[in-house]
Amino acid sequence: MPDPAITIQVTGQEAVDAELRCLIAGLSDRRVLHATIATEATEFTRDYLLNLNRHDTAARLGATPRGFRERNAVSLQPSSDADAAHILIPRNTGLGQAFHDQHIVPGTGKTFLTIADSPRTYGLHVRDFPEGTFEFAVIRTHRGPCPVMKFKDTGEIGYWLRRFVDKKQDRTLLPSDDGWRQVARRASIAYVRNVIQQQAA
Amino acid sequence: MPITPTLTQITDALTAAQGRGLLPTTLDSAGLKNLGSEVLARSVFTAHGAYAPYISTLKDVVDKLAAGDIGEGQARTALWESLKAIGYTPEGGFPDTPVGQVPPALQGTLQDLMSHQRLSLIAKTQKDLMTGAGEQARGMMQAYLAAYPAYELVRMGHVKVARDWPERWLISGGKEPGPEFPRMAYQSIGAPTGMIAFKGDPVWGELGSSGNFDDGLDVDYPPWCYNSQMWWRPRSAAYCALHDVTGPDGESIDEWQASQPNVIGGKMPLPAPRISMTGVDPEIMKKFMRDTGGTTDSSEPSLVNYSDILARELAHAHAKH
């Protein structure tokens, strides 16, 4: 007796094909996908900076934080094309310190950097005070003689004068690579879902 | 696909900053408002800043600030040094300011161009304006418009006393936020506020209109007014659907975008081809024309054609980078 024929019928193939087709269409031009990833990653990084809540220098001096990092948050920009997604970080945000050590020197025509050492001078330049507020002095430190600007009235140090400042790399100034990867993954999933939903609609 | 954080010089803010001409003027803030927002948005100016070399320095500094070459502190220093070199004094103004044109300012006040307050305000406002303009231009690019058709108004920084933004939103014609958004959310940094509108919705322009609010900067992008610390966040179509966001007349996203002529495909939006200068002092108009190279049509002398110049400047800026 011949074996009974068994027929296997695969159903739903058309629906799967349609989903695949629209996915392929949605992924063949990746500009919107990359715009989505760049935007989500930028917003994620902005949130990170807004919530960083690190005011080390202000806390050390007992000064009111100036919100420097908060203000930097809006300077970040998403950028993308068909090949890649980027977060653009302007150099004047100081966030380059997240990627490398920094060697900071005075600008052209200047001899010293002024490093605030008082709650009165934090966030301000020497010229922001009336003329005659400070006097130049050299004080002895454990590293040798060091020029400073002292308040004339109290003798308190207003600024340390330095020819350069070295800052060590601090990766915590920006989200971790893993954090960015997760955002990119979530954004990609949201995009794919959106493509499928649009096709269904 | 990895995300690449890029330390950069070529920013949207720089592109926006470079597309502006100079506008030396003796006018105060109130007088400047009469010039019209289109002129101001495309010019570098400051109230009582009649001295062309200073305005030119201001433009250079803003360009560098927008490019990320210098910080706000360095910008303040550069402007202060420029004013000092020129011989500006708060009492007498610029050396060649006609007597009586600019009232004397008290040293250290906001009217004193050399004061910390004034220089900070200039540096921060100009930087934010250029960033906002750049962000708006990018937001209108096809890919970004498709992914994020709307913005939500959010706080991005602390202020001592927050202005009542939900009230401003309603005055500007925005729709009442849903009950899921606490009314005071606008006071918390980064919190969703429910003040959501499509890109290009007139509410964004009304929010920055000096006709509606005395501190308005006459722009339809952040920061809208002096020291607002408010910004916007791009919102997806799914977010809009969740919170029932529609156009001003109840349009869907597709209907709204189809009705907008300014949707662009990867370039900065060009301005309206002509700017009305009706009612503007002929001397100021002459200066404006001279400094910007604008042209007029003899049949309508109050309309200045400016778009060719801006297009040339933008092309030049793109070519340079």
Chai-1 contact restraints between the chains, C-beta under 6 A:
chainA,res_idxA,chainB,res_idxB,connection_type,confidence,min_distance_angstrom,max_distance_angstrom,comment,restraint_id
A,R31,B,A143,contact,1.0,0.0,6.0,A-B,restraint_1
A,V32,B,A143,contact,1.0,0.0,6.0,A-B,restraint_2
A,V32,B,A146,contact,1.0,0.0,6.0,A-B,restraint_3
A,V32,B,A147,contact,1.0,0.0,6.0,A-B,restraint_4
A,A35,B,A143,contact,1.0,0.0,6.0,A-B,restraint_5
A,A35,B,Y144,contact,1.0,0.0,6.0,A-B,restraint_6
A,A35,B,A147,contact,1.0,0.0,6.0,A-B,restraint_7
A,T36,B,A147,contact,1.0,0.0,6.0,A-B,restraint_8
A,T39,B,P234,contact,1.0,0.0,6.0,A-B,restraint_9
A,A41,B,I3,contact,1.0,0.0,6.0,A-B,restraint_10
A,D47,B,G190,contact,1.0,0.0,6.0,A-B,restraint_11
A,L50,B,I189,contact,1.0,0.0,6.0,A-B,restraint_12
A,L50,B,G190,contact,1.0,0.0,6.0,A-B,restraint_13
A,G67,B,G157,contact,1.0,0.0,6.0,A-B,restraint_14
A,G67,B,H158,contact,1.0,0.0,6.0,A-B,restraint_15
A,E70,B,G157,contact,1.0,0.0,6.0,A-B,restraint_16
A,V74,B,T131,contact,1.0,0.0,6.0,A-B,restraint_17
A,V74,B,M156,contact,1.0,0.0,6.0,A-B,restraint_18
A,V74,B,W231,contact,1.0,0.0,6.0,A-B,restraint_19
A,S75,B,T131,contact,1.0,0.0,6.0,A-B,restraint_20
A,Q77,B,D12,contact,1.0,0.0,6.0,A-B,restraint_21
A,A85,B,I3,contact,1.0,0.0,6.0,A-B,restraint_22
A,H86,B,T4,contact,1.0,0.0,6.0,A-B,restraint_23
A,H86,B,T6,contact,1.0,0.0,6.0,A-B,restraint_24
A,I87,B,P5,contact,1.0,0.0,6.0,A-B,restraint_25
A,L88,B,T6,contact,1.0,0.0,6.0,A-B,restraint_26
A,L88,B,T8,contact,1.0,0.0,6.0,A-B,restraint_27
A,L88,B,T11,contact,1.0,0.0,6.0,A-B,restraint_28
A,I89,B,P5,contact,1.0,0.0,6.0,A-B,restraint_29
A,I89,B,L7,contact,1.0,0.0,6.0,A-B,restraint_30
A,P90,B,T11,contact,1.0,0.0,6.0,A-B,restraint_31
A,P90,B,G68,contact,1.0,0.0,6.0,A-B,restraint_32
A,R91,B,L7,contact,1.0,0.0,6.0,A-B,restraint_33
A,R91,B,G68,contact,1.0,0.0,6.0,A-B,restraint_34
A,N92,B,G68,contact,1.0,0.0,6.0,A-B,restraint_35
A,N92,B,I70,contact,1.0,0.0,6.0,A-B,restraint_36
A,N92,B,G71,contact,1.0,0.0,6.0,A-B,restraint_37
A,G96,B,L7,contact,1.0,0.0,6.0,A-B,restraint_38
A,R127,B,W80,contact,1.0,0.0,6.0,A-B,restraint_39
A,D128,B,H116,contact,1.0,0.0,6.0,A-B,restraint_40
A,W180,B,I3,contact,1.0,0.0,6.0,A-B,restraint_41
A,A184,B,I3,contact,1.0,0.0,6.0,A-B,restraint_42
